[in-house]
Amino acid sequence: MPPTLLPSPTDATTEQLEPAARPDAGRYLAVEAGGEQRLVRLEDGATHIGRSWSAEVMVEDQAVSRRHAIVYVTADAVRILDDRSANGTRVNGRFVTVAELSDGDVVRVGRAVLVYREIV
């Protein structure tokens, strides 16, 4: 069974995409959830990914730690940090502890796949 990606109760920045909709310019994580694509807008500072209800990107998958990874956005860069997860965080197939993200990078946490997108 594939992982379930859910917006957390505190996440007001998740939007479902209509086929012809073009999102506003910004930085996003694109996630597949129940056959639909959703974009999670990344604001300056930290966005938490994990199984915990407090995560901005909540992933229901036993292979995902409660606090799995953090995406940190500054004016100059977007980085992903593994948050001491049990199964690791991969970017483009490589296990990382810290990595700078570029448009199109594929992030895997457990069985979940997220794609980093920069929309101008």
N, C-alpha and C positions, 0 to 999 in steps of 0.2 A: 504494500500500500504506500503511495507517495506521501511525503510530508504535507501537512496542512499549514499554510501561512496565514496568519490572522493579524489584523491590526490590533494593537493593544487598546485597552479602554482609554488610554491617554493620548492615542495617536489621532490627531485631527488632520494630518497631512497626507493620508492615504486616499488616492482617488482611483476609481475604476475608469478605464479608458473606453470610450466609444470608438468604433472602427475608424471614423474620420476625424476624431478629436486630436488636436495638437496641444500638448501641455505648454504651460508658460516656460520661459527660459529658466534654467536652473540646473541643479545637480540632483540626480535621482537614483534610487535602486529600483530596478524593474524586477518584479517577482511574479511567478505563475502561481495562481491559487484557484483550485477547482476549475481548471480549464480557462480561466480568465486572467488577463494580464493586469497587474496593478502597479502604479508608480508610487513610491514613497519618497517624498521630497526631503532632501537632506539640507538642513539649516546649519548655520555656523555652530560649531561645538560638537558634542557627542550624540550619536544615535546608537542605541544598544540593540543587539541582535541576540535572541536566545529563546529558551522555552519558558521563561518567567513572564508572568502577567505584566511586570513592570517594563519589559522590553518594548521599544518602539516598533520593532519588527519581531513579532512573536512567531516562533516556528514550533508546531506540535510534531515533534519527532524525537524519539528516545535517543537518537544519535547526536542530538543537539544538547549542549549544556544549558543550564538555566541562564547563565551569563556566558555566552559563547564568544562573541566578538563585539568590537566597537568600531564604528566608522567615525572618524574625527575630521571635521571640515574647518579649514582656515581660509583666509583670503588667497593664499598661495598654493595650497595643495589639499588633496583628500587622501587620507590614509586609513587603512584598516589594521586593527590590532587584535590579535587573538587574545581573548580574556581568560587565559589559562584553561581553555576548554579540554575536555577529555579526549576528543577525537580530532582536534586540530581544525584549522581554517585554511582553505586552499584558494589561491588566486591563479587563474589560468593553469590549473593542474598542479601547481607547486605549493607545498605546505609552507606557510609563512607565520612569523610572529608579528612582523610589521611589514607593510608594503604600501607604496604609493599607488593609488588607483588612477587609471586613464580610461577615457571613454571606451566602452565595449569590453572592459575586463570582466571575466566571469568569476564570481565568488561562490564557493561551495562551503556550506556548513551542514554537516550531516549529509542527508540526501537532498537538501534544498539547494536550488540554484538561483542566484541573484545576479543581475547584470548591472554594472555601474554605467550610468548614462549622463552625459552632459548635453543639454539642449540649449542652443544659442538662438 
